């Protein structure tokens, strides 16, 4: 027989810091996913692209677009890593409020991990966000505030606010894209008309290198082939079919402030992990856990 469960929220309390640790692990998993994503772009990437034979300027034969190495998934993964870190820290304060206050924080206790620019802001936050925490724990949180020179909390705050309230973190990519193209040109003799007897297919194999700067999601880069066998063909004599391209994205991913994605996320994870470890050691020493 099925019995409908109570809809009342149950404040299940696992061992203190269990949820905090679990969220930090999730953040680490998201960062590993991002690392794998980046690695997957650095091996030859096969794409089919439509190309256009254009202009009769000397040496310009064909033009096509390459997709950039970023799709919609990457900013989502970066956002998830950041939100997991932010949540781990909020869970930490909630657990501390519970441990120090000796009871379940009530709905009116809006506990959260404060990240503030000035000491006055921290004093204000202590009355609400840190309600129930003892003074030693408050001091430990104060030590990682941006105004005390902490290098990772201001970054976490910046990215977290953007991702949560505005839009996914705008990740960009810069680097080189060496590529090989294999394409078919429909070539016909000049002046001979477009009928099939006079037309032939010419296969071109090309190697080239392109540079992309600050490419974002959905951006494409136009490439022109201006050298090699391509030089002999123009719009007058050729139309083109799809090109098979093999591209390597040899570059790096950046956050909106120009910091490298992976290194910065690791810095945030490291900062949060060390802080949680400090609290864990402190709670152990005080025989709370
Ligand atoms: Zn041609």
Boltz pocket constraint, residues with backbone or C-beta under 6 A from the ligand:
constraints:
  - pocket:
      binder: B
      contacts: [[A, 185], [A, 186], [A, 187], [A, 188], [A, 232], [A, 233], [A, 234], [A, 237], [A, 238]]
      max_distance: 6.0
